[in-house]
Amino acid sequence: AQFAESGGGLMQPGGSLRLSCKVSSGAISTVPMGWFRQAPGKEREAVATMAYRGDNIYYTDDVKGRFTISRDTTKNRLYLQMNSLKPEDTAVYYCNTNPPNLWTGSYWGQGTQVTVSS
């Protein structure tokens, strides 16, 4: 499977962005999915995840109340609505299965850069 993330950019603190992930060769309705991020000098971490039914949603404490994960199974796309952005949200954001690369032959996409700065 391939993951193509988009929607990142440069945003001032307090702003909003909506990330989108197009998934090829794998149905997101059949596996748990998630958004992950990697900030400079840090390990990649899970930000928001959901079970294959679209329920059982998890957010890391840092983004609770500000980020919302959602999906459109007809388009096989995963979304991350990011509100009230903070400088510490600056990172490259990726989507993948949870745990990552569950499908045979799948690999991380290029991610989309989110930079929050005044």
N, C-alpha and C positions, 0 to 999 in steps of 0.2 A: 504494500500500500504506500501511497505517497500523500504527504501532507503539505498543502500550500497555504501558508499564513499570509494575511494582508491586513491593512488597516492601521498600522502603526504610524508614528510620526512624532513631531515635536509639539509639546503641549505645555502650557503654563500650569502651575499648580492650581488645583481646583477645577480644571477642565475635564472633559470627557472624550473618550475614544471608544469605538466599537471595533473589535478585532473579529476577523472572519477566517475560517479555516475550511478549505475545500479538500475533501478526502476522496482519493481515487482508489479503486480496486479494493473496497472493503466497506461493508455497511455499518455505519455508526450506530445503528439500532441494535446491533448484535453483540457489542462489546462495551465495557466501561470506557469512557473517554475523559480527557482532561486537558486543561491548559497548564503549561509549565513556564517558568521563566528562569533566566540566568543573568544575573547582574555581573558586572566586571569583577573579577577576582573571587567570585562566589560559585558554589555548586548550583547546578540546576535544581529547582524545587517545584513541587506541585502547588499551583495557586488555587485551582478550582477543578473539581472532578464530579462526574455523575455516573450513576450505574447505567447499564444497558437499557433499562426501561425508561431512563430519563429522570429517575428519582434518586433518592439517597445522595443528595448533593452535599459536597464538602467544600468549604473555603478555608484557606489558611487564615489564622487570626488577623494577619496584617491587612487583609482585604475584605473581611466580613462587613457587610452593610454598604460596601462601595462597589463591589464587582458582582456581576450576575452572569452565570454560564447558562447557555441555552443551545438549542439545536433545531435544525429543520431536517428531518429524516427524508423528506421528499427530494431535497436538494443535496443530501448527504453533506451538510455543512454544520460546523460547530461555531458558536459565537461567544465572545466575551465582552460584555458591556462594562466599561470601566468609568466610574464617576469619581468625583472628588479626588482627582489624581494628586499624588504627592511625589516629591523628588525621589523618594526611596522606591517608587514603582519603576524607576528607570531600569530597563533590562531588555534583553531579547526574549520575546514571547513565542512559545511553540505550542502546537497542539499535537496530541498523540493519543494512543490508547492508554489505559491505565490498568496495569503497569505498561510502560512504553514498549512499542514494537511487538505487540502480541501476535500480529499477523505475520506469517512466514514471509520473509523478504522485505518487510517494512523497515523504514529507517527515518530518522529525524529529518524534517524539512529545514529550510534555511531560516525559518523564524521571521518575525517582524520586529523591528526595533521601536521601542517606546522610550522616548526621552521626555522627562518632565523637568522643566527648568524655567526660571523667570529671566 
